[in-house]
Amino acid sequence: MKKRFILFLSLGLFGCLATWNQEQAEATASKKVMYVAPAGKDTNSGSLKRPLKTLKRASQLAKAGTTVYLRQGTYTEALTVRYSGTKQAPVVFRNYQTEKVVLSGKALKKQDGETTLIRIENLQYVTIQGLVVADIATTRNDETPIGICITGTGRNIQLIDNQVRRIKTNAKGGNAHGIAIYGTGRLKQITVRGNRVEDNRLGASEALVLNGNIDGFSVTDNIVRRNDNIGIDLIGYEGVATNNSEDYVRNGVISGNHVSDSSSYGNPVYGKDYNAAGIYVDGGKQLTIEHNTVERNDIGIEVTSEHAKKYAEDITVRGNLVQQNRFTGISIGGYDKKRGGTKRVRITDNQVTGNDTKGLEGGQLLVQHDVRDNRIDHNAFTTGRDNLFVANFFKTSSGNQFDHNTYQLKKGTAKRWIWLDYEYRTQSAFERAVAQ
């Protein structure tokens, strides 16, 4: 729920041989390997022994088929990837072996608009891997810090095993993103895997966001934690795409992520409201959200649309562990009657336990405005402090089914369900009310 303002000797020898073989194979397959090091020179050849110095120079040279290895150290400049790769010859920027490579934004020039450490625009077949992207901060309302930005039209772009941290806006009306993927044209086959996005101060924006015309993606095995707004966000209908009919995220999988400690409480935009979801679908379609652990956020998983007469639809939420979230575990429907809603969503086989830790009457499942033709089945609901399983205070729901769910109290005997703003004390009475 958000209110948006609209971005040892033998081992060592084996390791050396393995590394040499890996690099030789890559050089053969990709035609070119290039090295960059903080102590290098841009007049060098870019070899392992004579590395380049700057990301800018490497980007100027890294055409299709180039793998750029960054050597250990801190780089105080932004990286704008200039050239696309191909399926057989991608462009790759990554750390060398297991060395720690930091792209720091501390020295970046303050400016209106976006301040981005890694930018990929209108490109295809590009991989960013194994980098630490950190430390952009602003106090300006008109500046949006972004760790990694993918935008425009493109396909086959991968973000793998990166760390994005301390991207911050300190402006009361500001915005910041850890990772922002914005399809102004159509973006396809986007992979976000194994990244860590943490300790970001986001204002009215999100830690990891996909927005606009994005058709086909996976967000898997990431750790998203300790951010002061939404963790993972999948958005439609915000006017990002040039083609209005395709202005929504679709055909994606969000799986195996651990999203924790997302809270808007204390965020200057929200004050003392608990609005931040761990995983939030705001107008996305044809999505699968599965096998994630979502805990200690304001809201666990939320599926709706913030835009009137628009929907989050044809979405499966299954096999997730959703626990100890402050307001509610899973939420569907618009947060007020001016919003859109949720339809044809299946919520199945989830463990939803101990949510509503702040006693806000959100229960384990919160059903809000304009909720139609959804199925909630085979979930295990265990109450938190208020013994409330399902909370539905709106009278704008229809065609929903609850089947084969289990409802267990953490303590006490007084089970509670609220449907169409009326409270029930038995499961059978609640299910009869839903079926009417």
C-alpha positions as CSV (number, residue, x, y, z in Angstrom):
1,M,0.0,0.0,0.0
2,K,1.5,3.3,-1.0
3,K,0.7,6.8,-2.0
4,R,3.0,7.6,-4.9
5,F,4.4,11.0,-5.9
6,I,5.0,10.9,-9.6
7,L,12.2,6.6,-10.3
8,F,47.1,-23.8,0.0
9,L,49.6,-24.8,-2.8
10,S,47.7,-27.5,-4.8
11,L,44.4,-25.7,-4.4
12,G,46.0,-22.5,-5.5
13,L,47.5,-24.1,-8.6
14,F,44.1,-25.7,-9.4
15,G,42.4,-22.4,-8.9
16,C,44.9,-20.6,-11.3
17,L,44.4,-23.3,-13.9
18,A,40.7,-23.1,-13.6
19,T,40.8,-19.3,-13.8
20,W,43.1,-19.4,-16.9
21,N,40.9,-21.9,-18.6
22,Q,37.8,-19.9,-17.8
23,E,39.3,-16.7,-19.1
24,Q,40.7,-18.3,-22.2
25,A,37.4,-19.9,-23.0
26,E,35.7,-16.6,-22.5
27,A,38.2,-14.8,-24.7
28,T,37.6,-17.3,-27.5
29,A,33.8,-17.2,-27.2
30,S,33.5,-13.4,-26.8
31,K,36.5,-12.4,-28.8
32,K,37.7,-9.9,-26.3
33,V,38.5,-9.6,-22.6
34,M,39.4,-6.3,-21.0
35,Y,40.6,-5.3,-17.6
36,V,40.1,-2.1,-15.5
37,A,41.9,-1.2,-12.2
38,P,41.9,1.9,-10.0
39,A,45.7,2.1,-10.6
40,G,45.5,1.5,-14.3
41,K,45.9,4.0,-17.2
42,D,43.4,4.7,-20.0
43,T,46.3,4.8,-22.4
44,N,47.1,1.1,-21.5
45,S,46.0,-1.8,-23.7
46,G,43.4,-3.1,-21.2
47,S,45.2,-6.4,-20.6
48,L,45.5,-8.1,-17.2
49,K,49.0,-6.6,-16.7
50,R,48.2,-3.2,-18.3
51,P,44.6,-2.4,-17.3
52,L,42.6,0.6,-18.1
53,K,41.7,3.1,-15.3
54,T,38.2,4.4,-15.9
55,L,34.8,2.8,-16.4
56,K,34.1,5.5,-19.0
57,R,37.0,4.4,-21.2
58,A,36.1,0.7,-20.8
59,S,32.5,1.5,-21.8
60,Q,33.8,3.3,-25.0
61,L,35.7,0.2,-26.0
62,A,33.3,-2.6,-24.8
63,K,31.4,-3.5,-28.0
64,A,29.6,-6.8,-28.7
65,G,31.6,-9.7,-27.4
66,T,33.5,-7.9,-24.7
67,T,33.8,-9.0,-21.1
68,V,35.2,-6.2,-18.9
69,Y,36.7,-7.4,-15.6
70,L,36.9,-4.8,-12.9
71,R,39.8,-5.3,-10.5
72,Q,39.4,-4.8,-6.8
73,G,38.9,-1.3,-5.4
74,T,36.6,1.7,-5.4
75,Y,35.5,3.5,-8.5
76,T,34.2,7.0,-7.9
77,E,32.5,7.4,-11.3
78,A,29.3,6.2,-12.9
79,L,29.1,3.5,-15.6
80,T,27.0,4.1,-18.7
81,V,27.0,1.0,-20.9
82,R,27.2,2.2,-24.5
83,Y,26.9,-0.8,-26.7
84,S,24.7,-3.8,-27.0
85,G,25.9,-7.4,-27.3
86,T,24.4,-10.3,-29.2
87,K,23.1,-13.7,-28.2
88,Q,26.5,-15.2,-29.1
89,A,28.6,-12.2,-28.0
90,P,27.1,-10.4,-25.0
91,V,28.6,-7.3,-23.3
92,V,29.6,-8.1,-19.7
93,F,30.8,-5.9,-16.9
94,R,31.8,-7.8,-13.8
95,N,34.2,-8.2,-10.9
96,Y,37.4,-10.2,-11.5
97,Q,37.3,-13.6,-9.8
98,T,36.0,-12.9,-6.3
99,E,37.5,-9.5,-5.9
100,K,35.4,-6.8,-4.2
101,V,34.6,-4.0,-6.6
102,V,32.7,-0.9,-5.4
103,L,31.1,1.8,-7.5
104,S,30.7,4.7,-5.1
105,G,28.4,7.6,-5.7
106,K,29.9,9.8,-3.0
107,A,31.7,12.0,-5.5
108,L,29.0,12.2,-8.2
109,K,27.9,15.7,-9.2
110,K,24.5,16.8,-7.8
111,Q,22.0,17.5,-10.5
112,D,18.3,17.7,-11.4
113,G,16.7,14.5,-12.6
114,E,18.4,11.1,-12.1
115,T,21.8,10.5,-10.6
116,T,22.6,6.9,-11.5
117,L,25.6,4.8,-10.9
118,I,25.0,2.2,-13.6
119,R,22.8,3.0,-16.6
120,I,21.6,0.7,-19.4
121,E,19.4,2.4,-22.0
122,N,18.1,1.0,-25.3
123,L,20.4,-2.0,-25.2
124,Q,20.3,-5.8,-25.4
125,Y,22.4,-8.7,-24.3
126,V,24.1,-6.9,-21.4
127,T,25.1,-8.4,-18.1
128,I,26.2,-6.6,-14.9
129,Q,27.6,-9.0,-12.3
130,G,29.3,-9.1,-8.9
131,L,29.5,-5.4,-8.3
132,V,28.8,-3.3,-5.1
133,V,26.8,-0.2,-6.0
134,A,26.6,2.2,-3.1
135,D,26.4,5.6,-1.5
136,I,24.4,8.2,-3.5
137,A,22.6,10.7,-1.3
138,T,20.7,13.9,-1.9
139,T,18.7,16.5,0.0
140,R,17.1,17.8,-3.2
141,N,13.5,17.1,-4.1
142,D,14.3,17.3,-7.8
143,E,17.1,14.8,-7.8
144,T,16.4,11.0,-7.8
145,P,19.3,8.8,-6.8
146,I,19.3,5.3,-8.5
147,G,21.8,2.5,-8.0
148,I,21.2,0.6,-11.3
149,C,18.8,1.8,-14.0
150,I,17.6,-0.1,-17.0
151,T,15.3,1.8,-19.3
152,G,14.1,2.3,-22.9
153,T,13.7,-0.6,-25.3
154,G,15.8,-3.8,-25.0
155,R,16.0,-7.4,-24.2
156,N,18.2,-10.0,-22.5
157,I,19.6,-7.8,-19.8
158,Q,20.9,-9.5,-16.6
159,L,21.7,-8.2,-13.2
160,I,23.4,-11.0,-11.3
161,D,24.9,-11.1,-7.8
162,N,25.3,-7.4,-7.2
163,Q,24.9,-5.5,-4.0
164,V,23.0,-2.2,-4.0
165,R,23.1,-0.2,-0.8
166,R,22.8,3.2,0.8
167,I,21.0,4.9,-2.1
168,K,19.3,7.7,-0.3
169,T,17.0,10.7,-0.6
170,N,16.8,12.9,2.5
171,A,14.4,15.2,0.9
172,K,10.9,15.3,2.4
173,G,9.2,14.9,-1.0
174,G,12.0,12.9,-2.7
175,N,12.5,9.6,-4.5
176,A,15.3,7.1,-4.8
177,H,15.6,3.6,-6.1
178,G,18.1,0.8,-5.5
179,I,17.3,-0.9,-8.8
180,A,14.9,0.7,-11.3
181,I,13.8,-1.0,-14.5
182,Y,11.5,1.3,-16.6
183,G,10.1,0.1,-19.9
184,T,9.4,3.2,-21.9
185,G,9.6,1.1,-25.0
186,R,9.3,-2.7,-24.6
187,L,11.8,-4.5,-22.4
188,K,11.9,-8.3,-22.6
189,Q,13.8,-11.2,-21.0
190,I,15.0,-9.2,-18.0
191,T,16.8,-11.2,-15.3
192,V,17.4,-9.9,-11.7
193,R,19.0,-12.8,-9.8
194,G,21.0,-13.2,-6.6
195,N,21.3,-9.5,-5.8
196,R,21.2,-7.8,-2.4
197,V,19.3,-4.5,-2.1
198,E,19.5,-3.1,1.3
199,D,19.7,-0.1,3.6
200,N,18.2,2.4,1.1
201,R,16.2,5.5,1.9
202,L,13.6,5.7,-0.8
203,G,11.2,8.5,-0.2
204,A,8.0,7.8,-2.2
205,S,9.8,5.1,-4.4
206,E,10.9,1.5,-4.1
207,A,14.0,-0.6,-3.5
208,L,13.6,-2.9,-6.6
209,V,11.0,-1.8,-9.1
210,L,9.9,-2.9,-12.6
211,N,7.5,-0.3,-14.2
212,G,5.9,0.2,-17.6
213,N,6.2,-1.9,-20.7
214,I,8.1,-5.0,-19.5
215,D,7.0,-8.3,-21.0
216,G,8.9,-11.3,-19.7
217,F,11.2,-11.2,-16.7
218,S,12.4,-13.1,-13.6
219,V,13.2,-11.7,-10.2
220,T,14.7,-14.6,-8.3
221,D,16.9,-15.4,-5.3
222,N,17.4,-11.8,-4.2
223,I,17.7,-10.4,-0.7
224,V,15.9,-7.2,-0.2
225,R,16.0,-5.8,3.3
226,R,16.0,-2.8,5.6
227,N,14.6,-0.4,3.1
228,D,12.2,2.4,4.2
229,N,9.6,1.7,1.5
230,I,8.4,-1.1,-0.8
231,G,10.9,-4.0,-1.3
232,I,9.9,-5.4,-4.8
233,D,7.4,-3.5,-6.9
234,L,5.7,-4.5,-10.2
235,I,3.8,-1.5,-11.6
236,G,1.4,-0.6,-14.4
237,Y,-0.6,2.4,-15.6
238,E,1.7,5.2,-14.5
239,G,2.3,6.7,-17.9
240,V,5.9,5.3,-18.2
241,A,5.4,3.5,-21.5
242,T,5.0,5.4,-24.8
243,N,2.4,2.8,-25.8
244,N,-0.5,3.2,-23.3
245,S,-1.9,-0.2,-24.1
246,E,1.3,-1.9,-22.9
247,D,2.0,0.3,-19.9
248,Y,2.2,-2.5,-17.4
249,V,4.5,-5.2,-16.2
250,R,3.6,-8.7,-17.3
251,N,4.6,-12.4,-17.8
252,G,7.1,-12.5,-14.9
253,V,8.2,-14.7,-12.1
254,I,9.1,-13.5,-8.6
255,S,10.6,-16.5,-6.8
256,G,12.9,-17.5,-4.0
257,N,13.5,-14.0,-2.7
258,H,13.9,-13.0,0.9
259,V,12.2,-9.7,1.6
260,S,12.3,-8.3,5.1
261,D,12.1,-5.2,7.2
262,S,10.5,-2.9,4.6
263,S,8.8,-0.1,6.5
264,S,7.6,3.4,5.7
265,Y,7.2,4.2,9.4
266,G,9.5,7.3,9.9
267,N,9.9,7.8,6.2
268,P,9.4,11.6,5.7
269,V,6.8,11.0,3.0
270,Y,4.6,8.7,5.2
271,G,5.3,9.8,8.7
272,K,3.9,7.2,11.1
273,D,2.0,5.1,8.6
274,Y,2.8,1.4,8.0
275,N,2.4,1.3,4.2
276,A,5.4,-0.6,2.8
277,A,4.8,-4.0,1.3
278,G,7.6,-6.5,0.9
279,I,6.3,-7.6,-2.5
280,Y,3.8,-5.3,-4.2
281,V,1.9,-5.7,-7.5
282,D,0.4,-2.4,-8.5
283,G,-1.3,-3.1,-11.8
284,G,0.8,-6.0,-13.1
285,K,-0.6,-9.0,-15.0
286,Q,0.2,-12.6,-15.6
287,L,2.6,-12.9,-12.8
288,T,3.7,-15.8,-10.5
289,I,4.9,-14.9,-7.0
290,E,6.2,-18.1,-5.4
291,H,8.5,-19.6,-2.8
292,N,9.5,-16.3,-1.3
293,T,10.0,-15.5,2.4
294,V,8.4,-12.2,3.2
295,E,8.7,-11.1,6.9
296,R,8.7,-8.2,9.2
297,N,7.5,-5.7,6.6
298,D,4.5,-3.4,7.0
299,I,2.6,-5.6,4.6
300,G,3.8,-8.9,3.4
301,I,2.5,-9.3,-0.2
302,E,0.0,-6.9,-1.8
303,V,-1.8,-7.3,-5.1
304,T,-3.9,-4.5,-6.5
305,S,-3.9,-1.4,-8.7
306,E,-3.7,2.1,-7.4
307,H,-5.4,3.5,-10.6
308,A,-9.2,3.6,-10.7
309,K,-10.8,1.0,-13.0
310,K,-7.5,-0.8,-13.4
311,Y,-6.6,-4.2,-12.0
312,A,-3.9,-6.5,-10.9
313,E,-5.1,-9.6,-12.6
314,D,-4.3,-13.2,-13.6
315,I,-1.7,-13.6,-10.8
316,T,-0.7,-16.6,-8.8
317,V,0.6,-16.2,-5.2
318,R,1.7,-19.6,-4.0
319,G,4.1,-21.4,-1.7
320,N,5.3,-18.3,0.1
321,L,6.1,-17.9,3.8
322,V,4.5,-14.7,4.9
323,Q,5.1,-13.9,8.6
324,Q,5.4,-11.3,11.3
325,N,4.4,-8.4,9.1
326,R,3.2,-5.3,10.9
327,F,-0.2,-4.5,9.3
328,T,-1.2,-7.7,7.4
329,G,0.2,-10.8,5.7
330,I,-1.4,-10.7,2.2
331,S,-3.5,-7.8,0.9
332,I,-5.7,-7.6,-2.1
333,G,-7.9,-4.7,-3.4
334,G,-7.5,-1.0,-3.5
335,Y,-6.8,0.8,-0.2
336,D,-9.7,3.2,-0.8
337,K,-12.6,3.6,-3.2
338,K,-10.6,5.9,-5.5
339,R,-8.3,3.0,-6.4
340,G,-8.5,0.0,-8.7
341,G,-8.7,-3.5,-7.6
342,T,-7.8,-7.2,-7.9
343,K,-9.3,-9.9,-10.0
344,R,-8.6,-13.5,-11.1
345,V,-5.9,-13.9,-8.6
346,R,-5.2,-17.3,-7.0
347,I,-3.6,-17.3,-3.5
348,T,-2.7,-20.9,-2.7
349,D,-0.5,-23.1,-0.5
350,N,1.0,-20.2,1.4
351,Q,1.9,-20.2,5.1
352,V,0.6,-16.9,6.5
353,T,1.4,-16.6,10.2
354,G,1.7,-14.2,13.0
355,N,1.0,-11.0,11.0
356,D,-0.7,-7.8,12.1
357,T,1.9,-7.5,14.8
358,K,0.9,-3.9,15.5
359,G,-2.7,-4.8,16.1
360,L,-4.0,-2.7,13.2
361,E,-6.9,-5.0,12.3
362,G,-5.3,-6.1,9.1
363,G,-5.4,-9.8,10.1
364,Q,-3.6,-12.4,8.1
365,L,-5.5,-11.6,4.8
366,L,-6.8,-8.2,4.1
367,V,-9.5,-7.8,1.4
368,Q,-10.1,-4.3,0.4
369,H,-11.9,-2.4,-2.4
370,D,-13.0,-4.0,-5.7
371,V,-11.9,-7.6,-5.3
372,R,-13.5,-9.9,-7.9
373,D,-13.3,-13.5,-8.9
374,N,-10.3,-14.5,-6.8
375,R,-9.6,-17.9,-5.3
376,I,-8.0,-18.4,-1.9
377,D,-7.3,-22.1,-1.2
378,H,-5.1,-24.5,0.7
379,N,-3.4,-21.8,2.7
380,A,-2.4,-22.2,6.4
381,F,-3.4,-19.1,8.3
382,T,-2.2,-18.7,11.9
383,T,-3.3,-15.6,13.8
384,G,-1.2,-13.0,15.5
385,R,-2.1,-10.9,18.5
386,D,-5.8,-10.2,17.5
387,N,-7.0,-13.6,16.4
388,L,-8.2,-12.1,13.2
389,F,-7.8,-14.3,10.1
390,V,-9.6,-12.3,7.3
391,A,-10.3,-8.6,7.4
392,N,-12.8,-7.2,4.8
393,F,-14.3,-3.8,5.7
394,F,-15.4,-2.9,2.1
395,K,-18.6,-4.0,0.5
396,T,-17.2,-4.1,-3.1
397,S,-16.2,-7.7,-3.4
398,S,-17.8,-10.4,-5.6
399,G,-17.2,-13.9,-7.0
400,N,-14.5,-14.8,-4.5
401,Q,-13.9,-18.4,-3.2
402,F,-12.3,-19.6,0.0
403,D,-11.6,-23.4,-0.1
404,H,-9.6,-25.9,2.0
405,N,-7.8,-23.3,4.1
406,T,-6.8,-24.0,7.6
407,Y,-7.2,-21.5,10.4
408,Q,-5.2,-21.9,13.6
409,L,-5.0,-19.7,16.7
410,K,-1.7,-18.8,18.2
411,K,-3.5,-18.6,21.5
412,G,-7.0,-18.3,22.9
413,T,-10.2,-19.7,21.5
414,A,-11.9,-16.7,19.9
415,K,-11.5,-17.0,16.1
416,R,-12.5,-14.0,14.0
417,W,-13.3,-13.3,10.4
418,I,-14.6,-10.0,9.0
419,W,-16.5,-10.1,5.7
420,L,-18.3,-7.1,4.1
421,D,-17.7,-5.3,7.4
422,Y,-19.5,-8.0,9.5
423,E,-17.7,-10.2,12.0
424,Y,-18.0,-14.0,12.1
425,R,-16.8,-16.3,14.8
426,T,-16.9,-19.7,13.0
427,Q,-15.3,-20.8,9.8
428,S,-18.5,-22.2,8.4
429,A,-20.4,-19.0,8.9
430,F,-17.6,-17.0,7.3
431,E,-17.5,-19.2,4.3
432,R,-21.3,-19.1,3.9
433,A,-21.1,-15.3,3.9
434,V,-18.4,-15.3,1.2
435,A,-20.5,-17.6,-1.0
436,Q,-23.6,-15.5,-0.9
